[in-house]
């Protein structure tokens, strides 16, 4: 293929990279910067803040978020596997998918056994 066919793609990539940066720079140049004590306080849905904003959360919330992301990725892979299953897959692909599902199952059972995540 001729390299000239990729010029529109290269221009699109350059614009996609430059647009957020240029938008950020233009807004930094055009905005007014007048900080006041009220603007520097933590915003809590229109209420007056009480106490410090830097509190420590239980690690379980972060673990729950990570488990949620893992299951989302697993769901995407399983959906793709189901779509390709109708076309017919090789034995090696079926073995790899079985391995993937078994690893996700073992990880789920391990996390439930350790009771790190109480609800999934």
Secondary structure, DSSP 4 states (H G I P E B T S, - for coil): --GGGGHHHHHHHHHHHHHHHHHHHHHHHHS-----TTTTSPPBTTBPP-S-S--PPPHHHHHHHHHHHHHHHHHHHHHHHHHHHTT---HHHHHHHHHHHHHHHHHHHHHHHHTS-S--
